């Protein structure tokens, strides 16, 4: 039986997790150098699928011209209407239809999204994701149930690409309401450090395999670079990253995405997969060991003293030359690696992977779209979305805009900006298009991708990323709302100082944390999380 996603999202999700899910860097996609070399073969495959699609779509009734209505997130780029005009010319020829796309601004997303669906607006399809109202709206029957036979008939290109695991991840109570991306983002998390500075001060980075090995490097930055802080981090995205990276390097992948002391563990061998209290073994021992290291670094002056109030992320500080490390996911690293090349710096990447060298592959549910329950033309909508997602003509147009105006393909076969155009002044920013669910594997590589980034991407594809059996589980806090709120407050007040090393005594700090968490209802919260996880794994 397909695993179930919880019917309601957790009341409060980690801000960094939400931003990562909807981050516009997700839309860039990633493609290895080997993939770039296989473009001819890829095009041949796509052509074959397109021919099959044409045959299957000929069975669709396209005699009546229709307008399809869709919704994306964010706001349209200045050249968006021009791009839509070009797309609709092709849709008129291919499917005798056109499409009107509106946007839901980020600032009103949570209020406007459900209202649009409840109000009976003209909507055929709408962007959705595990972090964007999928479970909640599907549970309200706002989305049409997806018939996989219809998908195969109307979306033949997509059907060739999509993995069975994707359907498992989007299944709710044995039903499917989302068309998930066929190409989850290729990303992991990790650190960029400065090899040029390490070489300058005689630090051998060949021995640096995990965050545990950074002591000598951080010490050299502290001693020799007065304008830099070795780990200059913010109070949100960065704050918990080091301590959980230290834990992960010892054993399994550990995280606390709910920010309540509910630890998710994943090791790829299903020996540690699950949810844990921080006071359970092996979590507790790893956490205390990591906390001791964080205190050592904090006391040595490696961590900025204002981290609990700081709002500038380490990657921005790194690019400005005032941090010795950058913490980011590998998609975000594209920008930082390009900045290193621009400045003549030599970067070295240290991944946050587990003791076996693995990290969890991104979820298929991180990007997708749903057919609205009120849709009058579901087959035509699916057929049009198949073209948008998988036909290179549509895919490239929607990702990069108008050739010659907002992008070019250079002599090396890579996407670049035309002369005089850049990310700062373009009328169609490639990162903000909103079509994050389209097939990224058929997109050409970008000229801005450095050799370091391409090598990193290859490394992820060739062995680092593996499937995470926990990925479909979402902790629903409805029955423990009071405890969840109380525990979160305690977690922030008492654990955050431990996490950054700003405590006089680690053992005493953990003792006090346990007292406060227990009083806040932590045991009840953990018991409910374990009950839900057991139910999830049983199905």
N, C-alpha and C positions, 0 to 999 in steps of 0.2 A: 504494500500500500504506500502511496506517496506520502511523504512527510508533510505535516501541516505547519503552516505559519500561523502564529497566534492571531486571533481575530482582531485584537486591538494592539496598536503600537504601545510601547512603554510610555508612560505619562511624560517622562522627561528623558530625552536622549542626549548623549554627549554632543555638545555644540560642535566639537571638532569633527565628530563622525558625520553629523548632518552636513556640515560645510564640505567635507570630503565627498559625500554622496552627490551634492549638487554643484560642486566646484566646477567652474567653467573650464578648468584644465582637463576635466574628464573628456571633453569633446574633442581633444586633439588626437586621441588615439595614439598607439605606438606601433612601430613596425621595425623589425630587425633588418640588418643589412642583407641577411640571406633572403628574407622575404622580398626585399627590393630587387634582388637579382632574379627572382622568380616571377617577375611581373608578367612576362610573356605567357608563362604557363598558367598563371592566375587568370589572365585575360581570356585565355582559351577556355578555361573551365567556366568562367562567367558567361562567355558567349554561348556555350553549350546549354547552360541553365536557362539563359535568356530565350533560347530557341524553344526549350521545353515550356517555358512560361508562356510564350506567345501562343503555343498550341493549347495550353490549358486555359488561358485567359480568353481564347476565342469562344470558349463555351459559356462565358459570362454574358449576360444580357446587357449590352452597352448601347442599346438603341436610343435610349432617352438620355439627353445631356443632363447631368446633375452637378450640383455644387456640394462639396464635402467641407465640413467645418471642423477645424482642429484647434487645440490649445497647447501652447508651450509655456515654459516658465521664463521669467525675466522680462526683458523689454527688447523690442526689435531694433536691429542695427539700421543706420541711415539708408543703406542700400537694400534693405530687406524687400521692399516692394518691387524693386527692379529684379531681384532674384526670383520672387514669386511670379512675376510676369513670364520669365523664361521657363520656369517650371510648369506653369499652366499651359504654355504652348505645347509642351511635350505631353502633358496629361490629356489635353484635348485630342491629340493625335493618337495616343496609345490607348486611352480608356474612355474617351468622350466625356470627360468631366473636368472640373476645375476645383481648386481648393482655396479656401479662405482660412488663414491662421491668425488667431489672436494670442495675446500673451497675458499671463497672470504675473503681476509684479511681485518680486520677492517680499516686499514690505507688507503685502496683504494676502500672501499665499495661504496661510492657515485659515483665514476667515473667508476668503473669496472662493477657494477651491470647492469646498462642500456646498456652498450656496449656489454656485453655477450648476452643479449637477442636480441639486434639489429643486431648482427653479424651472427646470424643463427648457433651458436654453437650447438653441440649435447647436448640438454638439454631436459629431460623429466619432471623434477620437480625442483623447486627452493624454498628455504625458502623465505617467505615474511611476512609482518606484517603491521599494520597501520603506524608504524614508519619506515618501511623498504620498500619503493617504491611501496607498493601495489596499491594505487590509481593512481599514476603517470604512472606505467607500464600497468595497466589494461586499462587506458584511451588511451594508444598507441596500444592496441590490442596485446600486447606482451604475454598475458596470454590467455589460452583457457577458454571459458565460461564453467562453471560447470553445468552439467545436474544432477539434484537431483535424477532422476530415476536411472541414471548410478551410482551415489554414493551409493544409497540403494542396487543396485545389486552387485556392486564390493566391497563395504566397509560395510558389514552387521554389524560387531562389532562396528565400528565407528557410524553407523546409530542408534544403540541402545543407545549410550552415548550422542550424540550431541543434544543440546537444540534448539528449534525453534528460540530463541533469538539470537543465534549465526548467523543464516542465515540472520536475520534482520540486524545485525551489519556489515556484509561483503557485503551487497548489494550495488551495484553502478549502478545508472540509471536503476533499476529494473533487473539487471543481477548480477550473482555471478561468481567470478573469483578466489576465495581462498577456500581451505579447512582449516578452523580455528581449533585451538585446541579445544578439547571437555572438557578440564579441565583448565579453567583460573586459574592463580595463586591465591591462598588464601592469601591475604595480605592486610594490612592497614598500616597506618603510625603512628608513635608515638615516645615516649621517654622512655629511660631506666634511672632510677636513682638508687642511692645506699642506700638501706634500712639499711645496716649495719652501714653506717656512720650516717644516720639519727637517728638510735637507740643510737649510741654512744653519740650524742650531744642532745638527748632529744627531737627530732622532731617527732611528731606523723604523720606518713604517711597515716594512715587510713583515714584522711580527704582529702588526695590529690586525686581528681577525674579527674581534668583537669589541663592543664598547668597554669591556673590562680591560682591554689592552691599551687604553688611551692615556694612562697616568703620565707617562713621560712626555707625551705630546702636549697635554694640557699644562704640565709644569713648565715646559719650554715657552709656551705662549705667555703664561703668567709672568715669568721671569724676564722675558726679552721684548715683549710687545706691550708697552705701557698704555697704548691707546685701545687695546683690545681686552675683552673679558673672554676667558677660554670658553665658557658656556653662557652666552648672553641670550637668555630665553624669556618667553612671555608667560603670563599666568593662566593661559588657556590651552592652546595647541601644544605647547612645549612642556608644560609643567610636569605631567606624569610620564612623559615619554622616556626619560632616562631610567627611572627606577624599574619600569616594566620591561625596558630593553635589557637591563641587567638581569632581571629574572628570566626572561625568555632565552638568553644566551646560555643559561645553565641547564635548561631542560626543554620545556614545551613552550608554545606560544601562549603568553599570558596577557590578558587585557581586562580593563574595567570600564566598558563602554557606557554603563549606566551611572557611573560615578557614585556608587553606593556600597563599595566593598564586595560586590558580587563579581567574582573573578571567573572569566571564561578561559578555559585551557584547551589547547589543541596541539597534538604532536604528530598527527598524520598516521600514527600506528594504532590509534584508538585505545591506547593504554592510559592516557590522561585526559581524553576528551571529556568535557563536561563543565559543570558549574560548581564553584567552591566558595566556601567562607574563607576569608583571609587567615583564619586561625586553624584551618585544616592543613595537614601535610599532603604533598610536599610544599604547598604554597607558602605556609608560614615560614619555614626555614629559608626558602629562597628570598622571600620578601624582607626578612630581617637582615640577611646577608647583603642584599642590595641596599637597604637603608643605611647600613654601616658604611658602605662605600660612598653613598651620597653625602653622609655627614663628613667623611674624610675630605671629599672634594669641596664641600661648602666651607669647611673650616680653613681649607687651604686657599680660599679666595677664587676658586675656579668657577663658581656660580654667582651670577649677579645678585647682590643683596636685596634688590628691589623686585625680585621675580614675582612676588605675590601681587604686586601692583602694576607690573610691566605689561604693556599692550603691544609691543613690537616683537614680531616673531623672530626666531633665531635665523631663519633664512634671509630675512631682510637685513638683519644686523650683520650677517656673514657677507652679504653682497656689498654692504657699506664698509667692510673692512674693520668692524668693531666686535666681531665674534669669531672665535676659533673653530666653531662647529656650526653646521646647519642641519636642523632636524626637519625632515619632510618625507612625503611619499615620492616614489620615483617619477611620477608624472610631473610633480612640482619641481623636481630636480632639473628638468629640461632647462628651465629659465636660469637656475643658479649655475649650471655647468656652462651655459652660453656666456654668462657674466664672467666666469673664471677665464674662459678663453679670451674674452674681450680685454681683461685686465692682465693677461699673461700669468695668471696663477695656475698652479698644477694641483688639481683636486684628487683626492682619494675617497672612495665610497666605502663605507662600512655598513653593511646591511644589518637590520634587526631581524635575524633569522634564529631559529631554534638550534638546539645542540646538534641536530641532524642536518642542519643547513637548509631547512625548509621554512616557508612562509605560506600563509593561507591565500589561495586564489580568490579574486574578487567575485562577488555574487552576480549572477545573471539578473537578479532583481534590482540591482542598483540603478538601472535605467530601463525604461520601457514605455509602452502606451497601452491604454485600455480602450475598448469600444464602449461608448456610452449606451446605457440601457435603452435610450430613446432613439438610437441611430436607425435611420430609415433605409440605409444602403450599406449594410455590413460587408457584403461581398465586394462591392466596388471600393469600399474603404480599405479593406485588407489588400486588395490588388494594388491600389495606389501606394499604400505604405510599403509593399514589397518592392516597388520601383524606387521609392525614396530611400529605403534602407540599403538595397543591394545592387541596383543598376548603377554602374560607374558614372553615367551621365548625370543622373539625379544626385547621387551621393556626393560627387565632387562639387557640383553647383551649390548644394545646400551647405556643405562644409566650408568651402573657400570662396564662394561668390562668383563674380563675373571674371572670366579669364581676360587678362590684359588690363583690367581695372583694379581688382582686389587680389589677384594672384597671377603668377606665371608658373610654367613648368620649365625649369632651367635646362641647360645642356646636359646636366647629369641626371635628368629625370626626376628632380626633386622640386617640391613646391616652395616657391619663394615669393616675396613681394615684388611688384614692379618697381622700376626705378622711381625714387621720390616718394614711395609709399612704405609705411612701416606700421607696426602694431600700434604706435601712438597716434597715427593720423588716418588710418584706413577707415573707409566707410562701411566695412564689413569685417569686424573683428572675428577671426577664426575661433576664438575661445568662447564667444558669447552667442553662438547661433541658436542654441537650444535643442539641436537635433542630436542629443547625446546617445541615442539608442541606435544610430545607424551603424552599418557594418564598417568597422575601422580597419579590418584586414585588407580591404581592397583599395585603401587610400595610399597614394604615393608617399614616400618619406619626405620629411621637411629639410630644407637646406639648413635650418637653424639647429638641427640635431647634431651634436658633437660626436666624435668617435667614442668618447667616454660614455655618452648616453646610449649609443647603439650597442656598445659592448655590454653595458648594464642590462639593457633590455633582452639581449640574447641570453645572458646568464639567467634571468628570471624565467624565460620561456623554456630553457633547456634543462631545468632541474630544480630551481628554487621553489617555484609555485606549485602547490598541490591542493587538492580539494579539501575543504574544511567541512566535516559532517555537522558542525554546529551552526552552519551559516543560515539555515532556515529558521532557527529558533529565536524568538523574541520574547523576552520576559514581560508579561502583562501584570501591571501593578494594581489593577482595579480593587482586588480584595485586600491589599495592604497599602492603600494610599497614604494613610497617616504614618505608618511605620516607614514607608519609602521616603516621605518628605523629611521626617525626623532624622533618619539615618543619613540622608544626603547632607543635611546641615552639620551633623557630627563629623561626617567624612571630610568635609571641606575644612572644618575648624581644627580637627585633631590629626587627620592623616596628611594633609597637604604639607605641614611643616616637616613631618617625617620624610615625606617623599622628596623634598628638596635638601634634606640634611640639616635643617635649622632647628635642632633640638639638643638640649644639653646631654641627654642620656637616651640612647635608642631603646634599651630594654624598658626603662620606666615610661617612655613615651608610648610604647606598645601596650603596656599594662593599663595606662590611663585610657588609651583608645578603646580597649576592650570593655572597660567599665562603662564608658560613655555610649558605645554602640549597643551594648546589652540593654541599657536603660532606654534607649531609643527604639527598641523593638527589632534589633538586627536578627536575632534568632528566628523570629517569626517570618521575617522577610526571606531569609535563606531557606527555611523550610518550604515556603511557597514556591520559590524559584526551583528548588530541587524536585518538588512535586510536578511542576509544569514540564521540567526537562525530562523526567521519567516518562511522562505521558507522550511527549514529543518523540522520544527515541522508541517507545513501544509501537508507534504508528509509522 
